[in-house]
Amino acid sequence: QAAVAPSGAEGVPPPRGVSVVALAEEAAEAASEAADPPPLHEAVGAIAGAAAEARSWEETRALLSARASRLRGGSGALGFLCSVLLTRGLALVAAERDDGEAPLLDPTFGHCAQEALSLMLTGAAVAHLFDGERNLGGGFVLRGIRATPPVGLLSELEALRYVEVGSRLKCPSSPIWVVASQTHYSILFATSASAAAPSALEALEEELQRRFAEFDGDGQGFVSIEALRPLVSSLPPEYSGVLPDYDTLRKEVDPDSLLIVTWDAFQRATLPRHPKASALLAAATAAAAAVPLPTADADAAAAA
């Protein structure tokens, strides 16, 4: 992201200096073959000392062009990671991570940690993929994706319920996604920007779910009834004046007096009352009804 100026920002300098590290192949090979490798602080110091720093987008492109062959070489990925870390700032990266002691590169298999991947995709070294932050209480906050990135991420691990990928990564500003499987990464892209854009109804639902998730720190799909009042207060202003009073709403979302509010119950009680929801829900229902149901002839043709 730092290598290409945003649209209309050619005359605006980057928010901070851009560091470019391109390791020489011969130096990398010599270090890997050395019987007594240098201490870690010396190796890190040598990498940082070899970084070239740009103060404008033009200088950044010139540095990348001059070092293109090294960045495409065997140590190019490591050089790129070092460039990103130094550009972000090592102190800031350490503050953003959940566990500053864990390695950013797996020493056995060589793949990068989630913080490194998030840093390259979103500019922040966060370990979680959900939208925004989740306050677990006691001053413990889980940091996720704060803004819509230009390139998104889809993960096979979400289908296995190991991670939760938020709508900001699923709907990036450009229709390009990194797809993470258990063993490798691949790239998925579309030729139309509309592929990454949620529908108007989906956008309303995602915003509502994002507010609910701020109170559902464990991601279990429900919150305590005590959270209902502050949850309603956190909703966008469009919901002001259209929701029923607190007691009525409480009976709708917790009809059995279980003292919990599930996401499904909360969505059913709030989303249809959004000023734009009625027309959008009607349009979605009409579109679904217009889809022809499969017939016996169609099933036979498909089987043939």
Phi, psi and omega in degrees: 000326182283346185278342182234128181294139174299156181303129179081006184246021183301324181271359182260125181291158176301153181298336174211167179300143179261120180265134179237120179245124175231105185283136176289135182302318183295324179290319179295317180294320180295321180293321182288333182266353183293139180292323179239089181298152181293154176304155185301317183295329177289321179295316179295319178297321179294320179295313180296322180292335180274356183286138173259139185244133180251147180246004178213165178292326178296316178296323180298312180296323179294318179296318180294319179296318182292335183248017185301319183295321179290322180292338177271352184279189185296330179259013183296320181296319179294319177298320179295317179298317177298321179299315181295317181297315181290326178293316178292324183104121186298323180294320180291321177298316180298323180289330182281334184286150175284321182230099183289348181272339182288141180290147176280342176237131179293122184292342182267310186257343174086358180279159185273156176287164182299325179299322179291318179295317178297321179300317182288330182271323188242346181091001179226138185272066181260152185267347186248152187253356178286168181283138172071209182239157177231120182269114181270000181090160180067023181079009182260114184239130175267126183261130177243211185274122188272337183210163179290122181274165177288331179237134184263186181214134172237143186228133174296333182292340177291322178297332178271001177066029174271331180224163173239121178260123183280173183292336181292323176281329180284335182235069180289171181288338174242146183281061180227133181227139164276129180251118183259121172255186181286342185236344184199171175247150173219175183241134176238134179215161177234156180270355179239133180294338181295341180295335182261357185263126176287156175291167180299321179291319178297323179296319177296316181295320181294321178295319178296317180293326178296318178294320179296319183295335178297335179259346178259072187300328182273355180066033184270355178088011176206159176228164177288156182296334178296337181276353186296315183297308177295330178296314178297322179295335182276352184291156178303157184298341179299337180275349181292127178087352180252345178272152177290174178296166189301315183296319179294316180296321179298320179293328180289319185273342179223065186294335182263007179055046178273356178067024173225157177237115178277158179299317181299316180294320180295318179297316181297328184275340187246313187303314181297344181270354175297139183306330182265351190290322185303311181293322181291319178294321178295319179294319179294321178295318179295320179295320179293323180290335182282346179285121183293140177282147179296142179251171179297322179295319180293321178296321180293320180294321179295320179294325179289000000 
